[in-house]
Amino acid sequence: MKSLKIGVNEKLYIKDPESSTLGKNIVEQSILMIDEMGFDHFTFKKLGVKINSNESSIYRYFENKHKLLLYLATWYWGWVEYRMVFATNGISDPVKKLEKAVEILTKNVEEDSSITHVNEVVLNRLVINEYSKSYLVKEVNQENKDGYFVVYKRLVNRLSDMISAVDEKYPYPISLASNVLEGSLHQYFLKEHFPKLTNCNETVTPTKFFTDLIFRTLNQKIDG
């Protein structure tokens, strides 16, 4: 666990931030700053002041803040994928395996002590609030061709395969899988900012909602 390294597309950075103390500090502090001030107000100049480094030193790692956001999002989805695979690997029952996967993908995030320079709780909050800005851009088709979203798509496909393992005749497994990932972020956002637009609250979690949604859709009963 201590040696866990999340694979990120090399095109997203100029120099691997995992390769140096400064790079790890850039990642750590950018997560905290974007969470605090929002992506639109975040700049490399402000980050440089925060980490007591020249703005130019940050540009040696990332071409621009859009690439940095893509890097953070990719890192997050890679970490989520690792946790889901690890948690479901020993489960042979396809229903229980899918139930555990949905739990991992939709539950509140806890900090992972095995990775010291990333606060996963804050990064999860950043992804909830800012992830859509990483792909709602004119360049999204080219960025998709360049493989910037391969980790996220791989995670959707893993969940889609689990859905098909429960009901191979269900015709929309990819749509259902992507809806769980995107929808989970959206439900957490609504819960925080527009509570009257969701049934999720302090007692009804997005996990409970999406577990119910999936297994009702697949006409499967689960314990509890």
C-alpha positions in Angstrom: 0.0 0.0 0.0 2.8 2.4 0.8 4.2 2.0 -2.7 0.8 2.6 -4.4 1.3 4.8 -7.5 -1.7 5.9 -9.6 -1.0 5.8 -13.3 -1.8 9.0 -15.1 -1.5 9.8 -18.8 1.9 11.3 -19.4 0.5 13.8 -21.8 -1.2 15.6 -18.9 2.1 16.8 -17.4 5.4 18.1 -18.6 7.3 16.6 -15.6 5.8 13.9 -13.4 4.8 15.6 -10.2 5.3 12.3 -8.3 9.0 12.5 -9.1 9.9 15.4 -6.7 9.0 17.0 -3.4 8.1 20.2 -5.3 5.8 18.3 -7.7 4.0 16.6 -4.8 3.6 19.9 -3.1 2.1 21.4 -6.2 -0.5 18.6 -6.3 -1.2 18.8 -2.6 -1.6 22.6 -2.4 -3.5 22.9 -5.7 -6.2 20.5 -4.3 -6.6 22.5 -1.2 -6.6 25.9 -3.0 -9.1 24.8 -5.7 -11.4 23.4 -3.0 -11.2 26.7 -1.1 -11.5 29.3 -3.9 -12.9 27.4 -6.8 -11.2 26.5 -10.1 -12.1 29.7 -11.9 -10.3 31.8 -9.3 -7.3 29.5 -9.0 -4.1 30.5 -10.8 -0.6 29.3 -10.9 0.5 32.7 -9.6 -1.5 32.2 -6.5 -0.2 28.7 -6.1 3.3 29.9 -6.5 2.8 32.3 -3.6 1.3 29.6 -1.5 4.2 27.1 -2.0 6.9 29.8 -1.9 8.0 29.0 -5.4 8.3 30.9 -8.7 5.2 30.6 -10.9 7.6 29.4 -13.7 8.5 26.4 -11.6 4.9 25.2 -11.7 4.8 25.5 -15.5 7.7 23.1 -15.6 5.2 20.5 -14.4 2.0 21.5 -16.0 1.3 23.4 -19.2 -1.8 25.1 -17.8 -4.4 24.8 -15.0 -6.8 22.9 -17.3 -4.2 20.1 -17.6 -3.7 20.2 -13.8 -7.4 19.7 -13.3 -7.4 16.8 -15.7 -4.4 15.4 -13.9 -6.2 15.6 -10.5 -9.4 14.1 -11.9 -7.5 11.3 -13.5 -5.6 10.6 -10.3 -8.9 10.6 -8.4 -10.6 8.1 -10.7 -7.5 5.9 -10.8 -7.6 5.8 -7.0 -11.3 5.0 -6.9 -10.7 2.2 -9.5 -8.0 0.7 -7.4 -10.2 0.7 -4.3 -13.1 -0.8 -6.2 -11.0 -3.6 -7.7 -9.3 -4.3 -4.4 -12.7 -4.5 -2.6 -14.4 -6.7 -5.1 -11.6 -9.0 -6.2 -12.5 -11.8 -3.8 -16.3 -11.8 -4.3 -17.6 -14.5 -6.5 -21.3 -13.8 -6.2 -22.1 -11.2 -9.0 -24.9 -9.6 -7.1 -22.8 -9.1 -4.0 -19.9 -8.0 -6.2 -22.0 -5.3 -7.9 -23.4 -4.2 -4.6 -19.9 -3.7 -3.1 -18.8 -1.9 -6.3 -21.7 0.6 -6.0 -20.9 1.1 -2.4 -17.2 2.0 -3.1 -18.2 4.3 -6.0 -20.8 6.3 -4.2 -20.0 6.4 -0.5 -18.4 9.2 1.4 -14.6 9.3 0.8 -12.2 8.7 3.7 -8.6 9.9 3.7 -6.2 7.2 2.6 -3.1 7.3 4.9 -1.1 5.3 2.4 -0.7 8.5 0.2 0.5 11.3 2.3 0.5 14.2 -0.2 -3.1 13.9 -1.4 -6.1 14.6 0.9 -8.6 12.3 -0.8 -11.5 13.8 1.2 -10.8 17.3 -0.2 -10.1 15.9 -3.6 -13.4 14.1 -3.7 -15.1 17.4 -2.8 -13.1 19.1 -5.6 -14.3 16.4 -8.1 -17.9 16.9 -7.0 -17.7 20.6 -7.6 -15.3 21.0 -10.5 -15.0 17.8 -12.5 -17.4 18.8 -15.2 -15.0 21.7 -16.0 -12.4 19.2 -17.1 -14.5 18.0 -20.1 -17.0 20.7 -20.8 -14.6 22.4 -23.2 -14.3 22.8 -27.0 -11.2 20.6 -27.1 -12.9 17.6 -25.5 -13.0 15.4 -28.6 -9.3 15.8 -29.2 -8.5 15.3 -25.5 -10.6 12.2 -25.6 -8.6 10.9 -28.6 -5.4 11.7 -26.7 -6.5 9.4 -24.0 -7.1 11.9 -21.2 -10.3 10.2 -20.0 -9.1 6.5 -20.4 -9.1 5.9 -16.7 -12.6 7.2 -16.2 -13.9 5.2 -19.2 -12.1 2.1 -17.9 -13.9 2.5 -14.6 -17.3 2.8 -16.3 -16.6 -0.3 -18.3 -15.6 -2.3 -15.2 -18.9 -1.4 -13.6 -20.8 -2.1 -16.8 -19.3 -5.6 -16.9 -20.5 -6.2 -13.3 -24.0 -5.1 -14.3 -24.0 -7.5 -17.2 -22.7 -10.3 -15.0 -25.9 -9.8 -12.9 -28.2 -9.5 -15.9 -26.7 -10.3 -19.3 -29.9 -9.4 -21.0 -30.1 -5.9 -19.7 -29.6 -3.7 -22.8 -28.1 -0.5 -21.3 -25.2 -1.5 -18.9 -22.8 1.2 -20.0 -25.5 3.9 -19.7 -26.4 2.7 -16.3 -22.8 2.5 -15.2 -21.9 6.0 -16.4 -25.1 7.3 -14.8 -24.0 5.9 -11.4 -20.6 7.6 -11.6 -21.8 11.0 -12.9 -25.1 10.8 -10.9 -23.3 10.2 -7.6 -21.3 13.4 -8.0 -24.5 15.2 -8.9 -26.4 13.9 -5.9 -23.7 15.0 -3.5 -23.7 18.4 -5.2 -27.5 18.7 -4.9 -27.4 17.5 -1.3 -24.9 20.3 -0.5 -26.3 23.1 -2.6 -29.9 22.3 -3.7 -31.3 20.0 -1.0 -34.9 20.4 -2.3 -33.9 18.8 -5.6 -32.8 15.5 -4.1 -34.1 12.9 -1.6 -30.5 12.4 -0.4 -29.9 13.9 3.1 -28.1 13.0 6.3 -30.0 9.7 6.5 -30.6 8.8 2.9 -27.2 8.5 1.1 -26.4 8.5 -2.6 -25.2 4.9 -2.0 -28.6 3.9 -0.8 -30.3 5.6 -3.7 -28.1 4.1 -6.4 -28.1 0.7 -4.9 -31.9 0.8 -5.0 -31.9 2.2 -8.5 -29.6 -0.4 -10.0 -31.1 -3.5 -8.4 -34.7 -2.3 -9.1 -33.6 -1.8 -12.7 -32.2 -5.3 -12.9 -35.1 -6.8 -11.0 -32.8 -8.1 -8.3 -33.4 -8.3 -4.5 -30.6 -7.6 -2.1 -30.3 -8.2 1.6 -31.2 -5.2 3.7 
